[in-house]
Amino acid sequence: MENSHGSVGNDFRKLVDKVAPRISDEALLQLSQLMGPADEGNPAIPAGYTYFGQFVDHDITFTAQDGVNARTPIFDLDSLYGDGPNSVKHGHIYEAVQNENFIFKIGNPGNADGDLLRNENFVAQIPDPRNDENIIVASIQLLFQKFHNKLVQEEGLSFDNAKIAVTWHYQSIVLNDFLVRIIGQNRVDRILQNGRKIYLPQTEDDVFMPTEFAGACYRFGHSMVRERYSFNDFFNDTRTHPNIFFGFPGGRPVQGGHQITEIWTLQGADKTLERFFDPSILNQDIDADNFSGKMDIKLPPVLFNLEVPTGENNILAHRNLLSGRALSLSSAQQFLEEINGLGVHIDLLSPDEISVEGIPPEIVDNTPLWYYTLREAEVKESGHVLGELGSIVVGETIIGLLQVSSKSFIHPDNENSNWPFTLSEVTNKKVSMLDVVKYVSN
């Protein structure tokens, strides 16, 4: 599509052009009722990566009413920068500082440094409102706004160079920190060294968003949400009540808006956001552990039964399974049969491995991709990382989007370029979320 971000394909497209035999409504409901609630921690992944994963998703996917992806499916942070400071649509979220460079406006009257910019109805003024749908992802949005602002105001970068620096640091986090934790370093290395086998765009014009990624395999994050977190020193072992996701306790919902009050600040001093990416700093006697949940078929209580208006489907697992069916996805069996003819060899889980007590028989040999992705991670990797099917879809999609984007730090035109700014902790262009959190907080 042609827009301010250049010519980039924006359609959803399946990797495997097969449709699973229709599973009955009753069977999908029965299966969903077996998928929680549970709350078991995964010490391999700090809790913050659950919500960084959500931030990443909002950068590359947004399904419009016509079914088209309204996001550019490349890692360009259009969910952060929008159409830029000179645009009619997003110019109001910026302010000019020295040398007419632009920074993000942040804060609300009661919390000038710890909240996003909000209007009179407390609605966040950001390009993608989904990055304000819970207090943690909102704080990650604020973190990257502050990263940009600090590069302009303290490091003397122009707006354009600050944007490049923020974007390349973010992309490195996606590749070298987030993806490594989700699928494992060995699988990241294998894709980089041996090439992609199933997601094959070579240019930006070829790019598409795999439906299997957006509609199934990348939804592993739902199982990573925890029942309790150490948010800050005021709320250090606090239940993840739905209000934290949709109304922030301590905030004041007004006409669909809310705010992060000072007592709920996560992005600031006192290592508040740091505790989501380095749980080792916490006090085991008084703090929640701040690990992510295991990648398995069990959703946490806060997501297992959603608080929704009367008459709406409140079972998230059921909604995901129905969505997969509506998207005409293949079954896991069909998917593996197809890709195993493309230079890939991934063993199918056995019927016993797919099964759990009470599973409808029709699911065992016609398994929804989302359920299979979680079950494979649970059975083969103890829920610590994704299994082989989930990893090849998630890994090849993310790496492919980075490789073909002209705005990527690993694109051939950029891989030997000097970064406008590099954090002192960074070596070999490998950045972690903790690097950015510490830089912005100091």
Contacts in CASP RR format, 6 or more apart in sequence:
PFRMAT RR
TARGET T0000
AUTHOR 0000-0000-0000
METHOD contacts of the structure
MODEL  1
MENSHGSVGNDFRKLVDKVAPRISDEALLQLSQLMGPADEGNPAIPAGYT
YFGQFVDHDITFTAQDGVNARTPIFDLDSLYGDGPNSVKHGHIYEAVQNE
NFIFKIGNPGNADGDLLRNENFVAQIPDPRNDENIIVASIQLLFQKFHNK
LVQEEGLSFDNAKIAVTWHYQSIVLNDFLVRIIGQNRVDRILQNGRKIYL
PQTEDDVFMPTEFAGACYRFGHSMVRERYSFNDFFNDTRTHPNIFFGFPG
GRPVQGGHQITEIWTLQGADKTLERFFDPSILNQDIDADNFSGKMDIKLP
PVLFNLEVPTGENNILAHRNLLSGRALSLSSAQQFLEEINGLGVHIDLLS
PDEISVEGIPPEIVDNTPLWYYTLREAEVKESGHVLGELGSIVVGETIIG
LLQVSSKSFIHPDNENSNWPFTLSEVTNKKVSMLDVVKYVSN
1 7 0 8 1.000
1 8 0 8 1.000
1 9 0 8 1.000
1 10 0 8 1.000
1 72 0 8 1.000
3 72 0 8 1.000
4 82 0 8 1.000
4 83 0 8 1.000
4 84 0 8 1.000
4 87 0 8 1.000
5 72 0 8 1.000
5 74 0 8 1.000
5 76 0 8 1.000
5 78 0 8 1.000
6 72 0 8 1.000
6 204 0 8 1.000
7 204 0 8 1.000
7 205 0 8 1.000
8 72 0 8 1.000
8 73 0 8 1.000
8 74 0 8 1.000
8 204 0 8 1.000
8 205 0 8 1.000
8 207 0 8 1.000
8 405 0 8 1.000
9 72 0 8 1.000
9 73 0 8 1.000
9 204 0 8 1.000
9 205 0 8 1.000
9 206 0 8 1.000
9 207 0 8 1.000
9 208 0 8 1.000
10 68 0 8 1.000
10 69 0 8 1.000
10 70 0 8 1.000
10 71 0 8 1.000
10 72 0 8 1.000
10 73 0 8 1.000
10 208 0 8 1.000
10 209 0 8 1.000
11 68 0 8 1.000
11 69 0 8 1.000
11 208 0 8 1.000
11 209 0 8 1.000
12 63 0 8 1.000
12 67 0 8 1.000
12 68 0 8 1.000
12 69 0 8 1.000
12 208 0 8 1.000
12 209 0 8 1.000
12 210 0 8 1.000
12 211 0 8 1.000
12 214 0 8 1.000
13 208 0 8 1.000
13 209 0 8 1.000
13 210 0 8 1.000
13 211 0 8 1.000
14 210 0 8 1.000
14 211 0 8 1.000
14 212 0 8 1.000
14 328 0 8 1.000
14 329 0 8 1.000
14 330 0 8 1.000
15 198 0 8 1.000
15 199 0 8 1.000
15 210 0 8 1.000
15 211 0 8 1.000
15 212 0 8 1.000
15 335 0 8 1.000
15 339 0 8 1.000
15 393 0 8 1.000
16 212 0 8 1.000
16 330 0 8 1.000
16 334 0 8 1.000
16 335 0 8 1.000
16 338 0 8 1.000
16 339 0 8 1.000
18 330 0 8 1.000
18 331 0 8 1.000
18 334 0 8 1.000
18 335 0 8 1.000
18 338 0 8 1.000
19 328 0 8 1.000
19 329 0 8 1.000
19 330 0 8 1.000
20 325 0 8 1.000
20 329 0 8 1.000
20 330 0 8 1.000
20 331 0 8 1.000
20 334 0 8 1.000
20 366 0 8 1.000
20 368 0 8 1.000
21 331 0 8 1.000
21 366 0 8 1.000
22 325 0 8 1.000
23 321 0 8 1.000
23 325 0 8 1.000
23 360 0 8 1.000
23 362 0 8 1.000
23 363 0 8 1.000
23 366 0 8 1.000
23 368 0 8 1.000
24 362 0 8 1.000
26 360 0 8 1.000
27 360 0 8 1.000
27 362 0 8 1.000
27 363 0 8 1.000
28 318 0 8 1.000
28 321 0 8 1.000
28 322 0 8 1.000
28 325 0 8 1.000
28 368 0 8 1.000
29 315 0 8 1.000
29 318 0 8 1.000
30 358 0 8 1.000
30 359 0 8 1.000
30 360 0 8 1.000
31 317 0 8 1.000
31 321 0 8 1.000
31 359 0 8 1.000
31 360 0 8 1.000
31 363 0 8 1.000
31 368 0 8 1.000
31 371 0 8 1.000
32 315 0 8 1.000
32 317 0 8 1.000
32 318 0 8 1.000
32 320 0 8 1.000
32 321 0 8 1.000
33 315 0 8 1.000
33 317 0 8 1.000
33 318 0 8 1.000
34 297 0 8 1.000
34 356 0 8 1.000
34 357 0 8 1.000
34 358 0 8 1.000
34 359 0 8 1.000
35 297 0 8 1.000
35 298 0 8 1.000
35 299 0 8 1.000
35 304 0 8 1.000
35 317 0 8 1.000
35 371 0 8 1.000
35 374 0 8 1.000
36 297 0 8 1.000
36 298 0 8 1.000
36 299 0 8 1.000
36 300 0 8 1.000
36 304 0 8 1.000
36 317 0 8 1.000
37 298 0 8 1.000
37 299 0 8 1.000
37 300 0 8 1.000
37 301 0 8 1.000
37 304 0 8 1.000
37 305 0 8 1.000
38 296 0 8 1.000
38 298 0 8 1.000
38 299 0 8 1.000
38 300 0 8 1.000
39 226 0 8 1.000
39 227 0 8 1.000
39 228 0 8 1.000
39 293 0 8 1.000
39 300 0 8 1.000
39 301 0 8 1.000
40 293 0 8 1.000
40 294 0 8 1.000
40 296 0 8 1.000
40 298 0 8 1.000
41 226 0 8 1.000
41 289 0 8 1.000
41 291 0 8 1.000
41 292 0 8 1.000
41 293 0 8 1.000
41 294 0 8 1.000
42 224 0 8 1.000
42 291 0 8 1.000
42 292 0 8 1.000
42 293 0 8 1.000
42 294 0 8 1.000
42 295 0 8 1.000
42 383 0 8 1.000
42 384 0 8 1.000
43 289 0 8 1.000
43 291 0 8 1.000
44 181 0 8 1.000
44 384 0 8 1.000
44 385 0 8 1.000
45 181 0 8 1.000
45 182 0 8 1.000
45 224 0 8 1.000
45 291 0 8 1.000
45 292 0 8 1.000
45 293 0 8 1.000
45 384 0 8 1.000
46 276 0 8 1.000
46 277 0 8 1.000
46 278 0 8 1.000
46 279 0 8 1.000
46 290 0 8 1.000
46 291 0 8 1.000
46 292 0 8 1.000
47 224 0 8 1.000
47 226 0 8 1.000
47 229 0 8 1.000
47 276 0 8 1.000
47 279 0 8 1.000
47 290 0 8 1.000
47 291 0 8 1.000
47 292 0 8 1.000
47 293 0 8 1.000
48 136 0 8 1.000
48 276 0 8 1.000
48 277 0 8 1.000
48 290 0 8 1.000
48 292 0 8 1.000
48 433 0 8 1.000
49 178 0 8 1.000
49 181 0 8 1.000
49 182 0 8 1.000
49 224 0 8 1.000
49 277 0 8 1.000
49 292 0 8 1.000
49 433 0 8 1.000
50 136 0 8 1.000
50 221 0 8 1.000
50 224 0 8 1.000
50 225 0 8 1.000
50 226 0 8 1.000
50 292 0 8 1.000
50 293 0 8 1.000
51 134 0 8 1.000
51 136 0 8 1.000
51 137 0 8 1.000
51 140 0 8 1.000
51 276 0 8 1.000
52 140 0 8 1.000
52 173 0 8 1.000
52 178 0 8 1.000
52 433 0 8 1.000
53 178 0 8 1.000
53 221 0 8 1.000
54 134 0 8 1.000
54 137 0 8 1.000
54 221 0 8 1.000
55 79 0 8 1.000
55 131 0 8 1.000
55 137 0 8 1.000
55 140 0 8 1.000
55 141 0 8 1.000
56 75 0 8 1.000
56 174 0 8 1.000
56 178 0 8 1.000
57 218 0 8 1.000
58 71 0 8 1.000
58 79 0 8 1.000
58 128 0 8 1.000
58 130 0 8 1.000
58 131 0 8 1.000
58 137 0 8 1.000
59 71 0 8 1.000
59 75 0 8 1.000
59 76 0 8 1.000
59 77 0 8 1.000
59 78 0 8 1.000
59 79 0 8 1.000
59 80 0 8 1.000
60 71 0 8 1.000
60 72 0 8 1.000
60 73 0 8 1.000
60 74 0 8 1.000
60 75 0 8 1.000
60 209 0 8 1.000
60 401 0 8 1.000
61 69 0 8 1.000
61 71 0 8 1.000
61 73 0 8 1.000
61 209 0 8 1.000
61 214 0 8 1.000
62 69 0 8 1.000
62 70 0 8 1.000
62 71 0 8 1.000
62 128 0 8 1.000
62 130 0 8 1.000
63 69 0 8 1.000
63 70 0 8 1.000
63 214 0 8 1.000
64 70 0 8 1.000
69 209 0 8 1.000
69 214 0 8 1.000
71 78 0 8 1.000
71 79 0 8 1.000
71 128 0 8 1.000
72 78 0 8 1.000
73 207 0 8 1.000
73 208 0 8 1.000
73 209 0 8 1.000
73 401 0 8 1.000
74 204 0 8 1.000
74 207 0 8 1.000
74 401 0 8 1.000
74 402 0 8 1.000
74 404 0 8 1.000
74 405 0 8 1.000
74 407 0 8 1.000
74 408 0 8 1.000
75 167 0 8 1.000
75 170 0 8 1.000
75 171 0 8 1.000
75 174 0 8 1.000
75 401 0 8 1.000
75 402 0 8 1.000
75 405 0 8 1.000
75 407 0 8 1.000
75 408 0 8 1.000
76 167 0 8 1.000
76 405 0 8 1.000
76 407 0 8 1.000
77 144 0 8 1.000
77 163 0 8 1.000
77 166 0 8 1.000
77 167 0 8 1.000
77 170 0 8 1.000
78 127 0 8 1.000
79 126 0 8 1.000
79 127 0 8 1.000
79 128 0 8 1.000
79 130 0 8 1.000
79 131 0 8 1.000
80 126 0 8 1.000
80 127 0 8 1.000
80 141 0 8 1.000
80 144 0 8 1.000
80 145 0 8 1.000
80 148 0 8 1.000
80 166 0 8 1.000
81 90 0 8 1.000
81 127 0 8 1.000
81 163 0 8 1.000
82 89 0 8 1.000
82 90 0 8 1.000
82 127 0 8 1.000
83 89 0 8 1.000
83 90 0 8 1.000
83 91 0 8 1.000
83 127 0 8 1.000
84 90 0 8 1.000
84 91 0 8 1.000
84 94 0 8 1.000
84 102 0 8 1.000
85 91 0 8 1.000
85 94 0 8 1.000
85 96 0 8 1.000
85 102 0 8 1.000
85 159 0 8 1.000
90 127 0 8 1.000
92 125 0 8 1.000
93 104 0 8 1.000
93 105 0 8 1.000
93 117 0 8 1.000
93 125 0 8 1.000
93 126 0 8 1.000
93 127 0 8 1.000
94 102 0 8 1.000
94 103 0 8 1.000
94 104 0 8 1.000
94 105 0 8 1.000
95 102 0 8 1.000
95 103 0 8 1.000
95 104 0 8 1.000
95 105 0 8 1.000
96 102 0 8 1.000
97 103 0 8 1.000
97 152 0 8 1.000
97 153 0 8 1.000
98 153 0 8 1.000
98 156 0 8 1.000
99 158 0 8 1.000
101 152 0 8 1.000
101 156 0 8 1.000
101 157 0 8 1.000
101 158 0 8 1.000
101 159 0 8 1.000
101 162 0 8 1.000
102 152 0 8 1.000
102 159 0 8 1.000
103 148 0 8 1.000
103 149 0 8 1.000
103 152 0 8 1.000
103 153 0 8 1.000
104 117 0 8 1.000
104 145 0 8 1.000
104 146 0 8 1.000
104 148 0 8 1.000
104 149 0 8 1.000
105 117 0 8 1.000
105 125 0 8 1.000
106 112 0 8 1.000
106 113 0 8 1.000
106 114 0 8 1.000
106 115 0 8 1.000
106 116 0 8 1.000
106 117 0 8 1.000
106 142 0 8 1.000
106 145 0 8 1.000
106 146 0 8 1.000
106 149 0 8 1.000
107 113 0 8 1.000
107 114 0 8 1.000
107 115 0 8 1.000
107 116 0 8 1.000
107 117 0 8 1.000
107 118 0 8 1.000
108 115 0 8 1.000
108 116 0 8 1.000
108 117 0 8 1.000
108 118 0 8 1.000
108 122 0 8 1.000
108 259 0 8 1.000
108 260 0 8 1.000
110 259 0 8 1.000
110 261 0 8 1.000
110 262 0 8 1.000
111 259 0 8 1.000
111 260 0 8 1.000
111 261 0 8 1.000
111 262 0 8 1.000
111 265 0 8 1.000
113 265 0 8 1.000
113 268 0 8 1.000
114 139 0 8 1.000
114 142 0 8 1.000
114 260 0 8 1.000
114 262 0 8 1.000
114 265 0 8 1.000
114 266 0 8 1.000
114 267 0 8 1.000
114 268 0 8 1.000
115 138 0 8 1.000
115 142 0 8 1.000
115 259 0 8 1.000
115 260 0 8 1.000
115 261 0 8 1.000
115 265 0 8 1.000
116 124 0 8 1.000
116 125 0 8 1.000
116 126 0 8 1.000
116 132 0 8 1.000
116 138 0 8 1.000
116 141 0 8 1.000
116 142 0 8 1.000
116 145 0 8 1.000
116 260 0 8 1.000
117 124 0 8 1.000
117 125 0 8 1.000
117 126 0 8 1.000
118 124 0 8 1.000
118 125 0 8 1.000
118 257 0 8 1.000
118 259 0 8 1.000
119 125 0 8 1.000
121 254 0 8 1.000
121 255 0 8 1.000
121 256 0 8 1.000
121 257 0 8 1.000
122 252 0 8 1.000
122 253 0 8 1.000
122 254 0 8 1.000
122 255 0 8 1.000
122 256 0 8 1.000
122 257 0 8 1.000
122 258 0 8 1.000
122 259 0 8 1.000
123 129 0 8 1.000
123 132 0 8 1.000
123 255 0 8 1.000
123 256 0 8 1.000
123 257 0 8 1.000
124 131 0 8 1.000
124 132 0 8 1.000
124 138 0 8 1.000
124 257 0 8 1.000
126 132 0 8 1.000
126 141 0 8 1.000
130 137 0 8 1.000
131 137 0 8 1.000
131 138 0 8 1.000
131 140 0 8 1.000
131 141 0 8 1.000
132 138 0 8 1.000
132 141 0 8 1.000
132 258 0 8 1.000
133 245 0 8 1.000
133 246 0 8 1.000
134 244 0 8 1.000
134 245 0 8 1.000
134 246 0 8 1.000
135 231 0 8 1.000
135 244 0 8 1.000
135 245 0 8 1.000
135 248 0 8 1.000
135 260 0 8 1.000
135 264 0 8 1.000
135 266 0 8 1.000
136 229 0 8 1.000
136 266 0 8 1.000
136 276 0 8 1.000
138 260 0 8 1.000
139 260 0 8 1.000
139 266 0 8 1.000
139 267 0 8 1.000
139 273 0 8 1.000
140 267 0 8 1.000
140 273 0 8 1.000
142 267 0 8 1.000
143 267 0 8 1.000
143 273 0 8 1.000
143 436 0 8 1.000
143 437 0 8 1.000
143 440 0 8 1.000
144 166 0 8 1.000
144 170 0 8 1.000
144 436 0 8 1.000
146 267 0 8 1.000
146 440 0 8 1.000
147 166 0 8 1.000
147 169 0 8 1.000
147 436 0 8 1.000
147 439 0 8 1.000
147 440 0 8 1.000
148 162 0 8 1.000
148 163 0 8 1.000
148 166 0 8 1.000
150 439 0 8 1.000
150 440 0 8 1.000
151 157 0 8 1.000
151 161 0 8 1.000
151 162 0 8 1.000
151 165 0 8 1.000
151 166 0 8 1.000
151 421 0 8 1.000
152 158 0 8 1.000
152 159 0 8 1.000
152 162 0 8 1.000
155 162 0 8 1.000
155 421 0 8 1.000
157 165 0 8 1.000
157 420 0 8 1.000
157 421 0 8 1.000
161 420 0 8 1.000
161 421 0 8 1.000
162 420 0 8 1.000
162 421 0 8 1.000
164 419 0 8 1.000
164 420 0 8 1.000
165 419 0 8 1.000
165 420 0 8 1.000
165 421 0 8 1.000
165 422 0 8 1.000
167 407 0 8 1.000
168 409 0 8 1.000
168 414 0 8 1.000
168 419 0 8 1.000
168 429 0 8 1.000
169 423 0 8 1.000
169 426 0 8 1.000
169 431 0 8 1.000
169 435 0 8 1.000
169 436 0 8 1.000
171 402 0 8 1.000
171 408 0 8 1.000
171 409 0 8 1.000
171 410 0 8 1.000
172 409 0 8 1.000
172 426 0 8 1.000
172 429 0 8 1.000
172 430 0 8 1.000
172 431 0 8 1.000
173 431 0 8 1.000
173 432 0 8 1.000
173 433 0 8 1.000
173 436 0 8 1.000
174 398 0 8 1.000
174 402 0 8 1.000
175 188 0 8 1.000
175 398 0 8 1.000
175 399 0 8 1.000
175 402 0 8 1.000
175 410 0 8 1.000
176 429 0 8 1.000
176 430 0 8 1.000
176 431 0 8 1.000
176 432 0 8 1.000
177 430 0 8 1.000
177 431 0 8 1.000
177 432 0 8 1.000
177 433 0 8 1.000
178 433 0 8 1.000
179 188 0 8 1.000
179 394 0 8 1.000
179 395 0 8 1.000
179 398 0 8 1.000
179 399 0 8 1.000
180 188 0 8 1.000
181 385 0 8 1.000
182 220 0 8 1.000
182 385 0 8 1.000
182 386 0 8 1.000
182 391 0 8 1.000
182 394 0 8 1.000
183 385 0 8 1.000
183 386 0 8 1.000
183 387 0 8 1.000
183 390 0 8 1.000
183 391 0 8 1.000
183 394 0 8 1.000
183 395 0 8 1.000
184 385 0 8 1.000
184 391 0 8 1.000
187 391 0 8 1.000
187 392 0 8 1.000
187 395 0 8 1.000
188 395 0 8 1.000
188 399 0 8 1.000
191 392 0 8 1.000
191 395 0 8 1.000
191 396 0 8 1.000
191 399 0 8 1.000
192 399 0 8 1.000
196 396 0 8 1.000
196 399 0 8 1.000
196 400 0 8 1.000
196 403 0 8 1.000
197 339 0 8 1.000
197 342 0 8 1.000
197 343 0 8 1.000
197 344 0 8 1.000
197 392 0 8 1.000
197 396 0 8 1.000
198 339 0 8 1.000
198 342 0 8 1.000
198 344 0 8 1.000
198 392 0 8 1.000
198 393 0 8 1.000
198 396 0 8 1.000
199 210 0 8 1.000
199 393 0 8 1.000
199 396 0 8 1.000
199 397 0 8 1.000
199 400 0 8 1.000
200 206 0 8 1.000
201 207 0 8 1.000
201 208 0 8 1.000
201 400 0 8 1.000
201 404 0 8 1.000
202 404 0 8 1.000
203 404 0 8 1.000
204 404 0 8 1.000
204 405 0 8 1.000
204 406 0 8 1.000
206 404 0 8 1.000
207 401 0 8 1.000
207 404 0 8 1.000
207 405 0 8 1.000
209 397 0 8 1.000
210 393 0 8 1.000
210 397 0 8 1.000
211 327 0 8 1.000
211 329 0 8 1.000
212 329 0 8 1.000
212 330 0 8 1.000
212 335 0 8 1.000
212 369 0 8 1.000
212 393 0 8 1.000
213 393 0 8 1.000
213 394 0 8 1.000
213 397 0 8 1.000
215 320 0 8 1.000
215 323 0 8 1.000
215 324 0 8 1.000
215 327 0 8 1.000
215 329 0 8 1.000
215 369 0 8 1.000
215 370 0 8 1.000
216 324 0 8 1.000
216 329 0 8 1.000
216 368 0 8 1.000
216 369 0 8 1.000
216 370 0 8 1.000
216 373 0 8 1.000
216 393 0 8 1.000
217 369 0 8 1.000
217 370 0 8 1.000
217 373 0 8 1.000
217 386 0 8 1.000
217 389 0 8 1.000
217 390 0 8 1.000
217 393 0 8 1.000
217 394 0 8 1.000
218 393 0 8 1.000
218 394 0 8 1.000
218 397 0 8 1.000
219 320 0 8 1.000
219 370 0 8 1.000
219 373 0 8 1.000
220 295 0 8 1.000
220 373 0 8 1.000
220 374 0 8 1.000
220 377 0 8 1.000
220 386 0 8 1.000
220 390 0 8 1.000
220 394 0 8 1.000
221 295 0 8 1.000
222 299 0 8 1.000
222 303 0 8 1.000
222 316 0 8 1.000
222 317 0 8 1.000
222 320 0 8 1.000
223 293 0 8 1.000
223 294 0 8 1.000
223 295 0 8 1.000
223 296 0 8 1.000
223 297 0 8 1.000
223 298 0 8 1.000
223 299 0 8 1.000
223 300 0 8 1.000
223 374 0 8 1.000
224 292 0 8 1.000
224 293 0 8 1.000
224 294 0 8 1.000
224 295 0 8 1.000
225 240 0 8 1.000
225 293 0 8 1.000
225 299 0 8 1.000
225 300 0 8 1.000
225 302 0 8 1.000
225 303 0 8 1.000
226 240 0 8 1.000
226 288 0 8 1.000
226 290 0 8 1.000
226 291 0 8 1.000
226 292 0 8 1.000
226 293 0 8 1.000
226 300 0 8 1.000
227 239 0 8 1.000
227 240 0 8 1.000
227 300 0 8 1.000
227 301 0 8 1.000
227 302 0 8 1.000
228 237 0 8 1.000
228 238 0 8 1.000
228 239 0 8 1.000
228 240 0 8 1.000
228 288 0 8 1.000
229 238 0 8 1.000
229 240 0 8 1.000
229 276 0 8 1.000
229 288 0 8 1.000
229 290 0 8 1.000
230 236 0 8 1.000
230 237 0 8 1.000
230 238 0 8 1.000
230 275 0 8 1.000
230 282 0 8 1.000
230 287 0 8 1.000
230 288 0 8 1.000
230 289 0 8 1.000
230 290 0 8 1.000
231 238 0 8 1.000
231 264 0 8 1.000
231 266 0 8 1.000
231 272 0 8 1.000
232 264 0 8 1.000
232 265 0 8 1.000
232 266 0 8 1.000
232 270 0 8 1.000
232 272 0 8 1.000
232 275 0 8 1.000
233 270 0 8 1.000
233 272 0 8 1.000
234 263 0 8 1.000
234 264 0 8 1.000
235 264 0 8 1.000
236 282 0 8 1.000
236 283 0 8 1.000
236 286 0 8 1.000
236 287 0 8 1.000
236 288 0 8 1.000
237 286 0 8 1.000
237 287 0 8 1.000
237 288 0 8 1.000
238 244 0 8 1.000
238 288 0 8 1.000
239 302 0 8 1.000
240 300 0 8 1.000
240 302 0 8 1.000
241 249 0 8 1.000
241 302 0 8 1.000
242 302 0 8 1.000
242 306 0 8 1.000
242 307 0 8 1.000
243 249 0 8 1.000
245 302 0 8 1.000
246 307 0 8 1.000
247 253 0 8 1.000
247 257 0 8 1.000
247 258 0 8 1.000
248 258 0 8 1.000
248 259 0 8 1.000
248 260 0 8 1.000
248 261 0 8 1.000
248 264 0 8 1.000
249 264 0 8 1.000
250 261 0 8 1.000
250 263 0 8 1.000
250 264 0 8 1.000
251 258 0 8 1.000
251 259 0 8 1.000
251 260 0 8 1.000
251 261 0 8 1.000
251 264 0 8 1.000
252 258 0 8 1.000
252 259 0 8 1.000
252 261 0 8 1.000
260 266 0 8 1.000
265 272 0 8 1.000
266 272 0 8 1.000
266 273 0 8 1.000
266 276 0 8 1.000
267 273 0 8 1.000
267 440 0 8 1.000
268 440 0 8 1.000
268 441 0 8 1.000
269 441 0 8 1.000
271 281 0 8 1.000
271 441 0 8 1.000
273 437 0 8 1.000
273 441 0 8 1.000
274 281 0 8 1.000
274 434 0 8 1.000
274 437 0 8 1.000
274 438 0 8 1.000
274 441 0 8 1.000
275 281 0 8 1.000
275 282 0 8 1.000
275 287 0 8 1.000
275 290 0 8 1.000
276 290 0 8 1.000
277 432 0 8 1.000
277 433 0 8 1.000
277 434 0 8 1.000
277 437 0 8 1.000
278 434 0 8 1.000
279 289 0 8 1.000
279 290 0 8 1.000
279 291 0 8 1.000
282 288 0 8 1.000
282 289 0 8 1.000
282 290 0 8 1.000
293 300 0 8 1.000
294 377 0 8 1.000
294 378 0 8 1.000
294 382 0 8 1.000
294 383 0 8 1.000
294 384 0 8 1.000
295 374 0 8 1.000
295 377 0 8 1.000
295 378 0 8 1.000
295 381 0 8 1.000
295 383 0 8 1.000
295 384 0 8 1.000
295 385 0 8 1.000
295 386 0 8 1.000
296 374 0 8 1.000
296 375 0 8 1.000
296 377 0 8 1.000
296 378 0 8 1.000
296 383 0 8 1.000
297 356 0 8 1.000
297 371 0 8 1.000
297 374 0 8 1.000
297 375 0 8 1.000
297 378 0 8 1.000
299 316 0 8 1.000
299 317 0 8 1.000
303 316 0 8 1.000
304 315 0 8 1.000
304 316 0 8 1.000
304 317 0 8 1.000
305 314 0 8 1.000
305 315 0 8 1.000
306 314 0 8 1.000
306 315 0 8 1.000
306 316 0 8 1.000
307 314 0 8 1.000
308 314 0 8 1.000
313 319 0 8 1.000
313 322 0 8 1.000
320 370 0 8 1.000
321 368 0 8 1.000
321 370 0 8 1.000
321 371 0 8 1.000
324 368 0 8 1.000
324 369 0 8 1.000
324 370 0 8 1.000
325 368 0 8 1.000
329 368 0 8 1.000
329 369 0 8 1.000
330 338 0 8 1.000
330 369 0 8 1.000
331 366 0 8 1.000
331 367 0 8 1.000
331 368 0 8 1.000
331 369 0 8 1.000
331 372 0 8 1.000
332 348 0 8 1.000
332 349 0 8 1.000
332 367 0 8 1.000
332 368 0 8 1.000
332 369 0 8 1.000
332 372 0 8 1.000
332 373 0 8 1.000
332 389 0 8 1.000
333 348 0 8 1.000
333 365 0 8 1.000
333 366 0 8 1.000
333 367 0 8 1.000
335 369 0 8 1.000
335 389 0 8 1.000
336 346 0 8 1.000
336 348 0 8 1.000
336 389 0 8 1.000
339 346 0 8 1.000
339 392 0 8 1.000
340 346 0 8 1.000
344 392 0 8 1.000
346 388 0 8 1.000
346 389 0 8 1.000
346 392 0 8 1.000
347 388 0 8 1.000
349 372 0 8 1.000
349 375 0 8 1.000
349 376 0 8 1.000
349 379 0 8 1.000
349 380 0 8 1.000
351 364 0 8 1.000
351 365 0 8 1.000
353 375 0 8 1.000
353 379 0 8 1.000
354 363 0 8 1.000
354 364 0 8 1.000
354 367 0 8 1.000
354 372 0 8 1.000
354 375 0 8 1.000
355 364 0 8 1.000
356 375 0 8 1.000
363 371 0 8 1.000
367 375 0 8 1.000
372 389 0 8 1.000
373 386 0 8 1.000
373 387 0 8 1.000
373 389 0 8 1.000
373 390 0 8 1.000
373 393 0 8 1.000
376 386 0 8 1.000
376 387 0 8 1.000
376 388 0 8 1.000
376 389 0 8 1.000
376 390 0 8 1.000
377 383 0 8 1.000
377 384 0 8 1.000
377 385 0 8 1.000
377 386 0 8 1.000
377 387 0 8 1.000
377 390 0 8 1.000
380 387 0 8 1.000
380 388 0 8 1.000
381 387 0 8 1.000
385 391 0 8 1.000
386 394 0 8 1.000
401 408 0 8 1.000
402 408 0 8 1.000
402 409 0 8 1.000
402 410 0 8 1.000
402 411 0 8 1.000
403 410 0 8 1.000
403 411 0 8 1.000
404 411 0 8 1.000
405 411 0 8 1.000
406 413 0 8 1.000
406 414 0 8 1.000
407 414 0 8 1.000
408 414 0 8 1.000
409 415 0 8 1.000
409 419 0 8 1.000
409 429 0 8 1.000
419 429 0 8 1.000
422 429 0 8 1.000
423 431 0 8 1.000
423 435 0 8 1.000
423 436 0 8 1.000
423 439 0 8 1.000
425 435 0 8 1.000
425 438 0 8 1.000
425 439 0 8 1.000
426 435 0 8 1.000
END
